Amino acid sequence: MKTLILYYSKHGVTKKVARLLNSQIVDSELSLVTEFDGDLDEFDDIYLGSPTYMGKLNKEFISFINKNRDALLNKDVKVFVVGMAPENFPVLLESHFDKEMQEKWMIRHVGGGYNFNSMNFIERFVVKRVSKYKESTEQLNDAAIKELAQ
């Protein structure tokens, strides 16, 4: 059984989760969703990961799902959403994944983090203003990541 892990990551936390999954799944390939040009038919299981910014998933990630919707609905798909506002996950789920996707796919919030070292001045300023964090932090949900990997 061959597994593909596709993700988008701007500041590194989603990339970290993708790498954790890759290390736990035998015979898996890892790629940025924006760089994948292979054939989805070659894979039995597909993992899709996106960060959350301002209450939305990454646009390239959503574009990939929309473009490949039919092929993905015929696969065992697991989605990992990374973000520091787990309370917004139900709204994110409803706004980005239709009913059929929600029924067929395992979609989990896996925690999040802020990596201030990878942010530009404006991003740091906004995050510090709207969050309670003034330093880089990570709060990953190890149980959710383990559940996805099984």
ABEGO torsion letter per residue (X at the ends): XBBBBBBBBAAGAAAAAAAAAAAABBGBBBBBAAABABBAAABABBBBBBBBBGGBBBAAAAAAAAAAAAAAAABBBBBBBBBABAAAAAAAAAAABBAAAAAABBBBBAEBBBBAAABBAAAAAAAAAABABABBBBBBBAAAAAAAAX
